[in-house]
Structures are given as C-alpha cells and as structure tokens.
Amino acid sequence: MRIGKRLSIETYRKAAELQRIGNRAVQAAQEENRRLGIPNAYSRNGKCYYELPNGEITDKNPFEE
C-alpha cells in the first residue's frame, strides 16, 4: 500500500469486525483457562507475565515447574 492512499470505509468496518471477533475469542480462552485452573500468559513491552488461577500476576513461568 502506498503512503497517503486512503482506505475505504468498508475496509475500516471489516478491520473493526475482525478485531471484535479476535477480542471475543481471546476473552473466551482466558475465561476457559480460569475455569480450568490454567494460568493465562501475557506479553507487555517484550516481557512475559502470567495470571495465576488465584488472580496473582507474576513474571515467573508457572509452566516450567
């Protein structure tokens, strides 16, 4: 895509729809992990963090234990 070229409103609508679908899928996976007692893994600024089943956030990998 060339710089300065405008995208159609339909392209923006489709991108927003895909983002909503992706966000819902992530939320469903996180909820399922919590229900099953599996830690959720996140990355922020290149660093990994884990949400443990008790809600605690840590940077120690619980999957290595």
C-alpha contacts under 8 A as a table, 3 or more apart, distances in Angstrom:
res1	aa1	res2	aa2	distance
1	M	5	K	7.26
2	R	5	K	5.73
7	L	11	T	6.29
7	L	12	Y	7.33
8	S	11	T	5.25
8	S	12	Y	6.77
9	I	12	Y	5.12
9	I	13	R	6.19
10	E	13	R	4.95
10	E	14	K	6.07
11	T	14	K	5.16
11	T	15	A	6.14
12	Y	15	A	5.05
12	Y	16	A	6.13
13	R	16	A	5.11
13	R	17	E	6.15
14	K	17	E	5.02
14	K	18	L	6.19
15	A	18	L	5.15
15	A	19	Q	6.16
16	A	19	Q	5.05
16	A	20	R	6.21
17	E	20	R	5.13
17	E	21	I	6.28
18	L	21	I	5.07
18	L	22	G	6.15
19	Q	22	G	5.06
19	Q	23	N	6.04
20	R	23	N	5.08
20	R	24	R	6.18
21	I	24	R	5.26
21	I	25	A	6.28
22	G	25	A	5.09
22	G	26	V	6.23
23	N	26	V	5.17
23	N	27	Q	6.15
24	R	27	Q	5.06
24	R	28	A	6.09
25	A	28	A	5.13
25	A	29	A	6.20
26	V	29	A	5.11
26	V	30	Q	6.16
27	Q	30	Q	5.11
27	Q	31	E	6.18
28	A	31	E	5.15
28	A	32	E	6.14
29	A	32	E	5.07
29	A	33	N	6.14
30	Q	33	N	5.11
30	Q	34	R	6.25
30	Q	40	N	6.37
31	E	34	R	5.10
31	E	35	R	6.18
32	E	35	R	5.00
32	E	36	L	6.14
33	N	36	L	5.07
33	N	37	G	5.91
33	N	38	I	4.75
33	N	39	P	6.54
33	N	40	N	6.68
34	R	37	G	5.01
34	R	38	I	5.92
34	R	39	P	7.04
34	R	40	N	7.71
34	R	53	P	5.82
35	R	38	I	7.75
37	G	52	L	7.93
37	G	53	P	5.11
38	I	52	L	7.25
38	I	53	P	6.25
39	P	50	Y	6.21
39	P	51	E	5.40
39	P	52	L	4.61
39	P	53	P	5.71
39	P	62	P	7.52
40	N	50	Y	5.57
40	N	51	E	5.06
40	N	52	L	6.77
41	A	48	C	6.95
41	A	49	Y	5.86
41	A	50	Y	4.54
41	A	51	E	6.44
42	Y	48	C	5.66
42	Y	49	Y	5.12
42	Y	50	Y	6.08
42	Y	51	E	7.93
43	S	46	G	5.93
43	S	47	K	5.35
43	S	48	C	4.45
43	S	49	Y	6.02
44	R	47	K	5.33
44	R	48	C	6.54
44	R	49	Y	7.53
47	K	59	D	7.98
48	C	59	D	6.11
49	Y	57	I	6.71
49	Y	58	T	5.62
49	Y	59	D	4.49
49	Y	60	K	7.32
49	Y	61	N	7.78
50	Y	57	I	5.53
50	Y	58	T	5.30
50	Y	59	D	6.05
50	Y	60	K	7.30
50	Y	61	N	6.94
50	Y	62	P	7.63
51	E	54	N	7.98
51	E	55	G	5.85
51	E	56	E	5.68
51	E	57	I	4.56
51	E	58	T	6.62
52	L	55	G	5.31
52	L	56	E	5.29
52	L	57	I	6.29
52	L	58	T	7.63
53	P	56	E	7.37
58	T	61	N	7.85
61	N	64	E	5.88
61	N	65	E	7.82
62	P	65	E	5.86
